[in-house]
Amino acid sequence: MTSAVIFGAILDRLNADATLMALMGKTVGDNPCFRAQRKSPIYTPSVTLRMAPEPSELFCGTDNAISTPVTNALLATNYPTIQLDIWVSSESTTLPSTGQDADAIEARIDILLRLNTPGWKYYDSVGNLLFRTHGWRRITTSQQHEDDTSLWHNVVRYEFWYLIVTGYGLT
């Protein structure tokens, strides 16, 4: 299983959350959360995802063990680290347009990543379980207002564990 599948599923979860979409002035189906592309223009509002190696700090209560009755399931030995960049234009005439709006988007993403963490399950398009995540950690967070572009830019880095299902379904 590649990081493309895992990160794609995380982005799908963010894009499917009606509350997050409302905070971004979007609706489910608009897909404003996507993989960062080098040298591509920034769309606002949006959330971009990329790899980012960093040390971490565990979110309290999210390191519960995942029971694995399947013998061919593998627990990752490394912690993938992701960076989410939240982009909001202060020149926008509609919400979101402030640093507080960017903070609200960040807070909702925190909830989505750590809520019921051992139970997060990611499926393929035909319903086969691919992997589960747990042990989410927020490593760093910062906010800048970029005067030259009039963008509020929140940067948040997370780390997590995942359980890959290589054969039979995992419950």
Secondary structure as UniProt FT lines:
FT   HELIX           3..15
FT   HELIX           18..23
FT   TURN            24..25
FT   TURN            28..29
FT   STRAND          33..35
FT   TURN            38..39
FT   STRAND          46..51
FT   TURN            60..61
FT   TURN            71..72
FT   STRAND          73..75
FT   STRAND          81..89
FT   TURN            90..91
FT   HELIX           99..114
FT   TURN            115..116
FT   HELIX           117..119
FT   STRAND          121..123
FT   TURN            125..126
FT   STRAND          129..146
FT   TURN            147..150
FT   STRAND          151..165
//
